[in-house]
Every structure is written in C-alpha cells, then in structure tokens.
Amino acid sequence: MEIELDTWPAKRMLFGCLAVLVLVGLAFLGRGVTPVEGDSPVILTPARWAAASLSRQAHVETVRLQRDAGELRAFLAGPASPDPVQAMLLAQRLYAGHRQGTSATAGARQALIDAAATTARYASGAVPREQAVAALNDALARIQVLAAPVALAPEGALYQVFLALTLAPALRSGASAGVLAGGYDRRGLRPDLGTAP
C-alpha cells in the first residue's frame, strides 16, 4: 500500500499532525518550566527571570565558595609548618576566582579572600595560627549562611514588616508606646512579636 503525499488533502493532514505534535510538545515543555507559587502557575516576567537567574548564579558561587573553603581548611589542618609558596599560590588563586560575583555573595567572597590572605601570612610566619583559623571560621560562618535552605515567610509576614515600618516613626516621636507594644492588629497578631494572643 502506498501513501501519496502529492495530493493536497494528504499534505494538510500531515501538516495538521505535525502542528498537533508541536503544540503537545510545547505544552509539556511549558508545564515543566513554568514557575509555580502555591498551587497556581505565575507569569514569567522579565523581573522574575532576572531574579531566578541571579539566584542560580548565587547558588553556583556558593558551591564554589564551599569547595574553596574546604581546600583552605585542609591546608590549615595540614602540617605544622605549611609551605609559604603554596599558601601564597592558594591565596592568589582564591582571590582571582572570587573577586567578582553577585552582590548576594560579596560578604562571603571577601571573607574567604581575607582568610586566604591571613593563611598566607600565617605560612610566612607573620601572624599566629589562631588568627588564620579565626579568619577561616568567619568565612565558613558567612558561607554557611548562604548555603542554608531558605525558609518561606509565614503568611502575613509582609504585612507585619509593613506594619513595623509604618509604626517606627510613631515610636520615635513618642506616640502611645503602650498601644504599639501591647496592641493587636486586625488579624489578632501583635505587631511587635508577630504572634497571636
């Protein structure tokens, strides 16, 4: 049996099938990449796209920071008298790798660069080992904050923050602090604590 594609109805049917397959493929693709908040999909605006891109970039930087901090930790945990040349090369490599990045990781990047420089000074005998360990611990603490999973804000958190910001001028001007400290908002939450009675 032969199928002839030279006739117009056969071509229309072939193009129709291809169009349906493309639409089904796009539907599956869209379902997989559409951002979801709660249970409903949201429109991917340029601002959301930029925020997601920055979040991915910050995550990649955080993973690199963790890896390099582990390498610096291993260097400090090594022999009692580390090689100053190796320490300087490690510090230069960390500086070159982390001098640029997102603003979200700027503090952790700078702390790791400072820890690497302090470690290089320790290896050359300019500072005690405890100072290098303290600098590394500071860098690790900042990196830990970045690597921690993000907790979702509780319902009404934005309202509580807004309420606190609007009440701040009243507190400075000396308005009734008793009402502000002990009062409840319209949902039964205390503005100063964010808890129900």
trRosetta pair geometry for C-beta under 8 A, 3 or more apart (Angstrom, degrees):
i j d omega theta_ij theta_ji phi_ij phi_ji
3 10 6.9 155 172 -147 90 136
4 7 5.7 68 109 -3 108 99
4 10 6.1 -180 94 -9 63 168
5 10 5.1 -139 -122 121 45 127
5 11 6.1 92 -176 -74 79 75
5 14 6.6 20 -133 -28 109 152
6 10 7.4 39 45 55 35 132
7 10 4.8 84 67 9 89 107
7 11 7.1 -162 92 -7 46 88
8 11 5.7 -58 -147 37 34 110
8 12 6.3 35 158 -20 68 106
9 12 5.6 -53 -146 36 34 113
9 13 6.3 34 156 -20 66 105
10 13 5.8 -53 -148 36 32 111
10 14 6.4 33 152 -19 64 106
11 14 5.6 -54 -146 37 33 112
11 15 6.2 28 157 -13 67 107
12 15 5.9 -57 -144 42 29 107
12 16 6.0 34 154 -23 64 110
13 16 5.5 -53 -144 36 29 116
13 17 6.4 31 155 -19 63 104
14 17 5.9 -53 -149 34 29 109
14 18 6.5 27 153 -15 63 107
15 18 5.6 -53 -145 39 34 112
15 19 6.2 38 154 -23 66 105
16 19 5.7 -53 -147 34 29 112
16 20 6.5 29 154 -18 63 104
17 20 5.8 -53 -149 36 32 110
17 21 6.4 31 153 -18 65 106
18 21 5.7 -55 -147 38 32 111
18 22 6.3 33 154 -20 66 105
19 22 5.7 -53 -147 36 31 111
19 23 6.4 30 154 -17 64 106
20 23 5.8 -56 -148 38 31 111
20 24 6.3 31 154 -18 66 106
21 24 5.8 -53 -144 37 31 110
21 25 6.3 33 154 -20 64 107
22 25 5.6 -55 -148 38 30 113
22 26 6.3 30 154 -17 65 106
23 26 5.7 -53 -145 38 31 110
23 27 6.3 36 153 -23 64 104
24 27 5.6 -51 -149 32 32 115
24 28 6.6 29 154 -15 64 103
25 28 6.0 -56 -151 37 31 107
25 29 6.2 30 152 -17 65 109
26 29 5.5 -55 -143 40 33 113
26 30 6.0 35 157 -20 67 107
27 30 5.8 -54 -144 38 27 111
27 31 6.3 29 156 -21 62 106
28 31 5.8 -53 -146 35 30 112
28 32 6.5 27 156 -17 63 109
29 32 5.9 -62 -153 36 29 109
29 33 6.4 -7 164 7 66 114
30 33 6.5 -75 -137 50 26 89
30 34 5.6 37 168 -42 69 111
31 34 6.3 -40 -128 16 22 114
34 41 4.6 -2 144 -145 129 125
34 42 7.8 159 170 50 89 50
34 44 7.0 -128 -136 -36 61 113
35 41 7.0 118 81 -155 47 70
35 42 5.4 -40 92 55 99 98
35 44 5.9 124 11 -86 108 90
35 48 6.5 -124 21 164 160 136
35 52 7.4 -133 -78 -74 134 141
36 39 7.3 -16 179 -155 112 17
36 40 7.0 169 -152 88 79 24
36 41 5.4 -52 -98 -96 74 56
36 42 7.0 153 -117 4 23 83
37 40 6.8 -23 68 67 70 72
37 42 5.2 34 9 -30 108 129
42 48 7.3 175 115 -106 121 166
43 48 8.0 149 103 19 57 147
44 48 5.5 -127 -150 84 55 126
44 49 5.9 72 171 -62 97 93
45 48 4.8 95 51 8 76 100
45 49 7.0 -136 96 -6 40 88
46 49 5.4 -54 -145 36 34 115
46 50 6.3 34 156 -19 67 104
47 50 5.8 -53 -148 36 30 109
47 51 6.3 30 153 -18 64 107
48 51 5.6 -54 -145 38 33 112
48 52 6.2 32 156 -18 66 106
49 52 5.9 -55 -147 38 29 109
49 53 6.3 30 153 -20 63 108
50 53 5.6 -54 -146 36 31 113
50 54 6.3 30 155 -16 65 105
51 54 5.8 -54 -146 38 30 109
51 55 6.3 34 153 -22 63 106
52 55 5.5 -52 -147 35 32 115
52 56 6.5 33 154 -18 65 103
53 56 5.9 -53 -150 35 31 109
53 57 6.4 28 152 -16 64 108
54 57 5.6 -55 -144 40 33 112
54 58 6.2 34 155 -20 67 105
54 102 5.9 124 -161 -130 88 138
54 104 7.1 120 161 -11 104 130
55 58 5.8 -53 -145 37 29 110
55 59 6.4 33 153 -22 63 104
56 59 5.6 -53 -150 33 32 114
56 60 6.5 33 153 -19 65 103
57 60 5.8 -51 -150 34 33 111
57 61 6.4 32 152 -16 64 106
57 101 7.7 172 152 -165 104 78
57 102 5.4 127 110 -47 112 128
58 61 5.6 -54 -147 40 33 112
58 62 6.2 39 152 -24 66 104
58 102 4.8 -76 -80 59 84 153
58 104 4.4 -11 -117 74 137 137
58 105 5.6 170 -143 -33 82 107
58 146 7.3 -134 166 -162 102 114
59 62 5.6 -52 -148 33 31 113
59 63 6.6 33 153 -19 64 101
60 63 5.9 -53 -153 33 32 111
60 64 6.6 30 150 -15 64 105
61 64 5.6 -56 -150 39 35 111
61 65 6.2 39 151 -23 68 105
61 98 7.9 110 -159 -126 99 86
61 101 4.9 101 -121 -156 147 134
61 102 6.2 -154 5 22 155 100
61 105 4.6 -140 117 6 135 170
61 109 7.3 -43 175 -70 121 114
62 65 5.5 -50 -145 35 33 114
62 66 6.4 36 154 -20 64 102
62 105 6.3 -144 -67 -102 72 127
62 108 7.5 34 -112 91 73 159
62 143 6.9 142 -152 -158 78 81
62 146 4.6 -157 -115 132 119 121
62 147 5.4 162 171 -78 125 76
63 66 5.8 -51 -150 33 32 112
63 67 6.5 32 152 -19 63 105
64 67 5.7 -54 -148 36 33 112
64 68 6.2 24 158 -12 67 109
64 97 7.1 -143 166 156 129 120
64 98 7.5 178 120 -85 118 97
65 68 6.0 -60 -143 43 28 105
65 69 6.0 29 157 -20 65 109
65 98 7.0 89 -94 -112 83 133
65 105 6.6 -156 -40 -165 144 126
65 108 5.6 33 -159 136 159 121
65 109 6.7 -102 -97 -85 120 64
65 112 5.9 -148 -148 -41 92 156
65 143 4.9 -164 131 -120 121 118
65 146 7.1 42 64 69 148 147
66 69 5.8 -55 -142 37 27 111
66 70 6.4 31 155 -21 62 105
66 143 5.9 154 -80 168 67 132
66 147 6.2 72 -70 -77 127 142
67 70 5.8 -57 -156 33 29 113
67 71 6.7 28 149 -18 63 104
68 71 5.4 -49 -149 34 38 114
68 72 6.4 38 151 -17 66 102
68 94 5.5 131 -179 -116 134 100
68 97 6.9 178 -84 90 150 142
68 98 7.2 -138 62 -44 167 130
68 112 6.3 72 103 -179 118 141
69 72 5.6 -52 -147 38 35 111
69 73 6.2 40 150 -23 65 104
69 112 5.9 -95 -79 -117 91 116
69 115 7.7 39 -123 80 83 152
69 136 7.3 136 -158 -161 88 86
69 139 5.9 -170 -116 124 116 114
69 140 5.6 140 178 -90 139 76
69 143 5.6 -117 -27 0 159 167
70 73 5.5 -50 -145 35 32 115
70 74 6.4 34 154 -19 64 103
71 74 5.7 -51 -148 35 31 111
71 75 6.5 35 150 -22 63 103
71 90 7.2 -162 132 -149 112 119
72 75 5.5 -50 -149 32 35 115
72 76 6.5 30 153 -14 65 104
72 90 6.9 144 -97 157 76 130
72 94 7.1 32 -66 -76 120 152
72 112 7.2 179 -4 -159 156 88
72 115 6.2 81 158 121 155 115
72 116 5.9 -100 -109 -89 133 80
72 119 6.2 -155 -161 -28 102 165
72 136 6.0 -168 125 -121 117 115
72 139 7.7 2 79 83 152 150
73 76 5.9 -57 -149 39 31 106
73 77 6.1 23 155 -14 66 111
73 136 6.3 137 -87 179 72 138
73 140 7.5 61 -71 -75 122 129
74 77 5.7 -59 -140 43 31 107
74 78 6.6 55 151 -49 61 94
75 78 5.7 -37 -161 -2 32 122
75 82 6.5 64 172 -133 85 148
75 86 7.5 -167 -140 129 118 110
75 87 6.8 136 168 -103 135 76
75 90 6.1 30 -83 -115 164 177
75 119 6.5 70 103 176 125 144
76 82 7.7 -61 -107 -45 37 148
76 119 6.1 -97 -74 -125 101 119
76 122 7.9 33 -117 85 94 152
76 129 7.6 132 -160 -161 98 94
76 132 6.1 -176 -117 128 123 118
76 133 6.4 144 175 -88 146 75
76 136 6.1 -94 -14 -34 160 163
78 82 5.8 87 79 -95 118 101
79 82 6.1 146 68 -80 85 56
82 86 6.7 -110 169 70 96 114
82 87 5.6 91 124 -54 124 117
82 122 7.6 49 42 108 122 95
82 123 4.5 -71 87 -117 106 103
83 86 4.0 67 83 12 112 110
83 87 6.6 177 90 -13 58 84
83 123 6.7 -1 89 -171 28 127
84 87 5.5 -55 -145 38 35 114
84 88 6.2 34 157 -20 68 105
84 120 7.2 81 -158 -165 70 68
84 123 4.4 159 -101 129 59 102
84 124 4.4 81 -129 -81 129 71
84 125 7.9 -50 -80 -7 127 80
85 88 5.8 -54 -148 36 30 109
85 89 6.4 30 153 -17 64 106
86 89 5.7 -54 -146 38 32 111
86 90 6.3 33 154 -20 65 106
86 123 7.5 -135 67 -161 78 159
87 90 5.7 -54 -148 36 30 111
87 91 6.3 30 153 -19 64 106
87 119 5.6 -146 -156 129 110 88
87 120 4.3 159 137 -110 102 60
87 122 7.4 -141 -154 67 157 78
87 123 3.5 171 -4 11 161 160
87 124 7.4 -139 74 -32 137 78
88 91 5.6 -52 -145 37 32 112
88 92 6.3 32 156 -18 65 106
88 120 4.9 93 -85 -144 57 123
88 123 7.5 -131 -33 75 72 135
88 124 7.8 56 -55 -50 106 114
89 92 5.8 -54 -146 38 30 110
89 93 6.3 30 155 -19 64 107
90 93 5.8 -56 -146 37 30 110
90 94 6.3 27 156 -16 65 107
90 116 6.2 -143 122 -152 87 108
90 119 7.3 -49 91 99 125 130
90 120 7.4 -172 65 -73 89 97
91 94 5.9 -56 -146 39 29 108
91 95 6.3 31 154 -20 64 107
91 113 7.9 87 -163 -160 77 59
91 116 4.0 153 -118 148 72 101
91 117 5.4 107 -154 -81 131 47
91 119 6.7 -177 -72 68 106 95
91 120 4.2 -44 -26 -41 149 133
92 95 5.6 -53 -145 36 31 112
92 96 6.2 29 157 -17 65 107
93 96 5.9 -55 -145 39 29 109
93 97 6.1 21 158 -13 64 114
94 97 5.9 -62 -141 43 28 107
94 98 5.9 -13 172 15 66 118
94 112 6.2 -128 178 139 126 101
94 113 6.1 179 125 -104 103 60
94 116 4.3 -176 62 -70 147 166
95 98 6.8 -81 -135 52 19 84
95 99 5.8 37 171 -55 64 106
95 113 5.3 85 -100 -137 72 106
95 116 6.8 -146 -44 85 81 141
95 117 7.7 65 -66 -59 118 97
96 99 6.6 -33 -130 -2 19 114
98 101 6.6 -25 -156 -20 61 131
98 109 4.4 -171 171 -154 110 100
98 112 6.1 -16 108 81 173 123
98 113 5.9 -153 87 -60 119 101
99 109 7.6 160 -94 159 18 126
99 113 7.2 82 -83 -92 69 147
101 105 5.2 -50 126 72 134 117
101 106 7.0 -178 78 -79 97 60
101 109 5.6 164 38 -65 137 156
102 105 5.4 75 66 18 87 94
102 106 7.4 -113 104 -41 48 80
103 106 5.2 -18 -151 -23 46 123
104 146 7.3 118 143 -125 95 110
105 108 5.2 -62 -166 51 72 109
105 109 5.3 76 134 -31 91 104
105 146 6.1 52 -108 -119 84 153
106 109 5.8 -57 -143 37 27 111
106 110 6.2 22 161 -15 64 109
107 110 6.0 -58 -146 39 27 107
107 111 6.2 27 155 -19 64 108
107 142 5.5 -136 123 -158 98 136
108 111 5.6 -53 -144 37 32 112
108 112 6.4 31 156 -18 65 105
108 139 6.8 96 -161 -160 65 68
108 142 4.0 -176 -98 128 76 109
108 143 4.8 115 -155 -77 127 62
108 145 7.5 -157 -72 56 119 97
108 146 5.5 -54 -33 -18 158 138
109 112 5.9 -57 -151 36 29 108
109 113 6.4 29 152 -18 65 106
110 113 5.6 -52 -145 37 34 112
110 114 6.2 35 154 -18 66 105
111 114 5.7 -53 -146 39 31 112
111 115 6.3 34 152 -21 64 105
111 135 7.6 -178 -175 -177 75 73
111 138 5.4 -132 -160 121 121 94
111 139 4.0 171 130 -100 100 70
111 142 4.7 119 30 26 157 149
111 143 7.8 -140 79 -34 124 83
112 115 5.5 -50 -144 36 33 113
112 116 6.4 35 154 -20 64 103
112 139 4.4 113 -80 -155 57 133
112 142 8.0 -127 -37 71 81 121
112 143 7.1 63 -61 -56 115 120
113 116 5.8 -53 -150 35 31 111
113 117 6.5 29 152 -16 64 105
114 117 5.7 -54 -147 38 33 110
114 118 6.2 33 154 -18 66 106
114 135 5.8 -130 122 -163 91 119
114 138 7.9 -34 86 85 122 126
114 139 7.2 -177 62 -68 88 112
115 118 5.7 -53 -144 39 31 111
115 119 6.2 35 153 -22 64 105
115 132 7.3 95 -164 -165 70 63
115 135 4.0 168 -108 133 69 98
115 136 4.5 112 -160 -83 130 54
115 138 7.0 -174 -72 62 111 91
115 139 4.2 -72 -21 -19 144 141
116 119 5.6 -52 -147 35 31 113
116 120 6.5 33 152 -20 63 102
117 120 5.6 -51 -150 34 34 112
117 121 6.5 33 151 -16 64 103
118 121 5.6 -52 -149 38 35 111
118 122 6.3 40 149 -23 65 102
118 127 6.2 -57 -162 65 80 155
118 131 6.0 -129 -172 130 122 93
118 132 4.8 174 129 -108 98 66
118 135 4.1 108 44 19 157 165
118 136 7.8 -136 76 -37 121 74
119 122 5.4 -48 -147 33 34 115
119 123 6.4 36 153 -21 65 102
119 132 4.7 101 -92 -153 58 121
119 135 7.4 -137 -39 77 77 127
119 136 7.0 62 -62 -59 114 111
120 123 5.7 -50 -148 33 33 112
120 124 6.6 23 154 -10 63 106
121 124 5.9 -60 -148 43 33 104
121 126 4.1 -74 -175 65 91 120
121 127 4.7 50 119 7 113 109
121 132 7.5 -172 67 -79 83 104
122 125 7.7 50 -179 -69 31 19
122 126 7.3 -89 -70 54 25 72
122 127 5.2 -60 -79 73 68 89
122 128 7.1 -10 -122 118 96 16
122 129 5.7 95 -159 -100 130 50
122 131 6.9 -177 -78 71 109 92
122 132 3.9 -39 -35 -45 151 140
127 131 4.5 -83 162 68 120 141
127 132 6.5 135 98 -44 116 87
128 131 5.3 104 64 1 75 99
128 132 7.7 -142 104 1 46 86
129 132 5.6 -58 -156 38 42 110
129 133 6.2 40 149 -19 73 106
130 133 5.6 -54 -145 39 33 111
130 134 6.2 36 154 -22 66 105
131 134 5.7 -50 -144 35 31 112
131 135 6.5 32 154 -18 63 104
132 135 5.8 -52 -149 36 32 111
132 136 6.4 31 152 -17 64 106
133 136 5.7 -55 -148 39 33 111
133 137 6.2 35 153 -21 66 105
134 137 5.6 -52 -145 36 31 112
134 138 6.5 35 153 -21 63 103
135 138 5.7 -51 -151 33 32 113
135 139 6.6 31 151 -16 64 104
136 139 5.6 -54 -149 38 35 111
136 140 6.2 35 152 -20 68 106
137 140 5.6 -52 -142 38 33 112
137 141 6.3 37 155 -23 64 103
138 141 5.8 -52 -149 32 30 112
138 142 6.7 26 154 -15 63 105
139 142 5.9 -58 -151 37 32 108
139 143 6.3 29 153 -16 67 108
140 143 5.7 -55 -144 40 32 110
140 144 6.1 42 153 -29 65 104
141 144 5.5 -48 -146 29 30 117
141 145 6.9 35 153 -22 61 99
142 145 5.8 -48 -156 27 35 113
142 146 7.0 31 148 -14 63 103
143 146 5.6 -56 -156 37 39 111
143 147 6.1 28 152 -14 72 111
144 147 5.8 -62 -142 43 30 105
144 148 6.5 48 155 -44 64 95
145 148 5.9 -38 -153 5 30 117
153 157 3.8 -115 171 45 113 156
153 158 7.1 84 126 -40 151 75
154 157 5.2 118 60 -50 66 107
154 194 7.9 119 64 167 134 123
156 159 4.8 -53 -162 42 68 118
156 160 5.9 73 138 -27 84 97
156 187 6.4 -121 -119 70 148 164
156 189 6.5 155 140 -21 148 161
156 194 8.0 159 108 -153 108 92
157 160 5.5 -52 -148 34 35 112
157 161 6.4 34 154 -18 67 103
157 194 7.6 28 -114 -145 67 135
158 161 5.8 -52 -147 36 33 110
158 162 6.3 33 153 -18 65 107
159 162 5.6 -55 -147 39 31 112
159 163 6.1 34 153 -22 65 106
159 185 7.7 160 142 135 115 163
159 187 7.8 72 109 5 152 138
160 163 5.6 -53 -145 36 30 113
160 164 6.3 31 154 -19 64 104
160 189 6.7 -79 -90 128 108 144
160 191 6.7 170 -146 -139 76 59
160 194 5.0 36 -144 -106 155 102
161 164 5.7 -53 -148 36 31 110
161 165 6.4 29 153 -17 65 106
162 165 5.7 -57 -148 38 31 109
162 166 6.3 24 156 -14 66 108
163 166 5.9 -58 -145 40 29 105
163 167 6.1 20 158 -13 65 113
163 185 6.1 -61 -121 -88 159 143
163 191 4.8 -120 130 -130 128 113
164 167 5.9 -63 -141 43 28 105
164 168 6.5 49 155 -46 62 95
164 191 6.2 166 -74 174 69 96
164 192 7.8 116 -105 -101 98 43
165 168 5.8 -32 -150 2 32 119
166 169 7.6 -51 -177 24 38 98
166 170 7.9 28 136 -6 61 111
167 170 5.2 -58 -161 40 57 117
167 171 6.2 59 144 -25 81 100
167 180 5.7 145 -172 -140 130 119
167 191 6.2 86 -5 148 159 150
168 171 5.7 -53 -149 33 34 111
168 172 6.6 32 155 -17 66 104
169 172 5.6 -55 -148 37 37 111
169 173 6.2 27 157 -14 69 109
170 173 5.9 -60 -144 41 30 104
170 175 4.0 -49 -175 33 90 139
170 180 6.5 171 107 -80 123 142
171 174 7.9 48 179 -66 30 23
171 175 7.0 -70 -71 43 28 90
171 177 6.6 77 -126 -105 77 92
171 180 6.3 -161 -79 130 92 167
174 177 7.5 -56 -159 -38 45 104
175 180 7.0 93 95 -33 99 129
176 179 4.3 41 116 14 117 111
176 180 6.6 148 99 -12 67 89
177 180 5.4 -60 -145 44 40 111
177 181 5.6 29 160 -15 75 111
178 181 6.2 -58 -136 42 24 101
178 182 5.9 -20 177 22 63 115
179 182 6.9 -75 -127 56 17 80
179 183 4.6 26 179 -40 63 129
180 183 6.3 -24 -93 23 14 113
180 191 6.9 -68 -168 69 67 130
180 192 7.0 93 146 -51 74 113
181 192 5.5 14 -136 -24 53 158
182 190 7.5 -51 -157 -133 27 114
183 190 7.3 139 88 -132 41 70
183 191 7.0 10 82 11 88 108
184 188 5.4 -5 172 -145 134 34
184 189 6.4 138 -159 64 83 23
184 190 5.7 -57 -102 -81 69 57
184 191 7.9 165 -136 -17 28 76
184 197 6.5 -51 -83 -41 141 110
185 188 7.4 -55 68 16 63 16
185 189 5.3 -14 39 62 105 81
185 190 7.7 162 -3 -109 82 11
185 191 5.7 100 -45 -60 108 91
188 196 5.3 27 128 -134 104 92
188 197 6.5 -93 -178 7 94 95
189 194 6.0 -5 -179 -151 118 39
189 195 6.7 147 -148 70 77 13
189 196 6.0 -54 -95 -79 61 61
190 193 4.5 23 88 41 121 96
190 194 6.8 -65 73 -11 73 17
190 195 5.8 -5 32 55 106 66
190 196 7.8 175 -5 -98 82 15
190 197 7.4 110 -42 -67 103 69
191 194 7.6 23 -156 -66 20 56
